[in-house]
């Protein structure tokens, strides 16, 4: 290795896989070059990366600058410019841009796809990848400006893939694996994710938003892509009818015939399955009861926490009238604090061509683009302009579940069209009943 | 659309002394009668023609006249090299 890295070496000593070990492995691989590649960026970039990281630990400050005019022609996202502020010491990472690549829906890969991707990145990039970034996309870490178009050409022409989103764009949409493997999926998450990615190409690649905007699609309230916590527009699967109960299977769980939690958490002895303690008492809305023979659920009060279904999957099934809830405004802290999504639409059938969803999305965009301040996320605009305004722009009638807390402002401001007869009055009629 | 493009280029030039990168929203104010999608089309066209560049920090995107102002991130209070 080019540089001593005593501080980084400590990161290899824990019980977990270490990013430092991975970078060292790639550095050694590039130095040996067993495939005889004609590396298109400095062969020792991984060694320089380690050297730079070591320096950052020593100085206790970053040596990365970010931002710039890097990208592929016509695209306003997908590439994040990274520049090192010690280019003379670490020339291999002087320019070390990140590329975001759209992940396959549900993250299903073929080995052919992965090999192609790695071959491109070994030749034209650092060989280092992040599978996957926080948004869910494939992140290719480190290349130089001239290689961007080359990588983009190969991704699009040879792999039928595309760059993901970055900057003030629609970010790479993400979905759980949904119906492909999961019996809880209430709609086809992968299909809607793919379809909306196709339909909103312009929003993904040509920035016209005040800031980032994320869609995520969870097939059920278990939330495997965590849509309601980290996307501006979360679609979370749910059902309208009752949870289906197989009373015999419930008894089998109670009798120890079936393993609870589908065998998860089995690394230690938790004792005999106790339906009262492990299911009934855990229900957040206390809508379940067990009389020793029969399990009863008051479905009207079910809050879709999924705990009972997850614990006894052979006995309980999601209902048959399936669709999704739409929640808006989740985000991490920047301008304002972190917030979870707020329920806008409690139930919508999610069916092709997804026009109902698209109508909500486009109404929200029209409002946010017009009214949102620069770097203001939808959740912040909702807070600033009120949830009531969101209801108005999405043509949603206010209902009790939209109310977060009792009003603390005693004044009610009516709009003219909400008042019978409007604000105009017949003064003569008024004076006939009231003296001056 | 040529007139609108001219307005945008002129706007960049008129602000060049103080600011070389602009948010998308700044352009909406230039065309109060146009919808955001129409304004985006004009800007996208200018990008295609090589007149305008996207500038991105990774999280936020701005628009700049090609070659004008800083091309890489500079720290606060620091003058760009070019």
Interface residues (C-beta under 8 A of the other chain):
Chain A: X65 X66 X67 X68 X69 X70 X71 X74 X75 X76 X77 X79 X80 X81 X83 X98 X166 X167 X168 X169 X202 X206 X207 X208 X209 X210 X211 X212 X366 X369 X370 X373 X374 X375
Chain B: X23 X24 X25 X28 X36 X37 X39 X40 X43 X44 X47 X48 X53 X54 X55 X56 X57 X58 X59 X60 X61 X64 X71 X72 X73 X74 X75
